């Protein structure tokens, strides 16, 4: 019925959208928007840029955002991605590897001068917005294709030429 908001599970991170919905009330901190940085905390720790619109974050997936809102999102992405990839590579020996809050809290990065971060944002924010807009278009076109193609193939819908 698609009531409520899409529910983001770890398996949804890669494709960037979810077809499972929830109408449960939840804290605002679990509401996700396009462009939010998300990672799974079980199995693999790849960092993804969410593109599935306003959604709700499920357990064992986490959102990364700077405390300082002036820090560009792609700057955070660029800093965190190698740390998460490293953590995924070195965690071996168990059936399913897990990422915990203490692991995330252990990530330390040096903060460059504010002017350099600002300049980085001036360069990357345009491309980050373009990525989000293009991703939204891809999702819309994919859903349209998936809706229309079966109807075209069954003859339910015809195209005049």
Secondary structure by P-SEA (a helix, b strand, c coil): ccccbbbbcccccccccccccccccccccccccccbbbbbccccbbbbbbcccbbbbccccbbbbbccccccaaaaaaacaaaaaaaaaacccccbbbbcaaaaaabbbbbccaaaaaaaaaacaaaaaaaaaaaaaaaaaaaaaaacaaaaaaccccccc
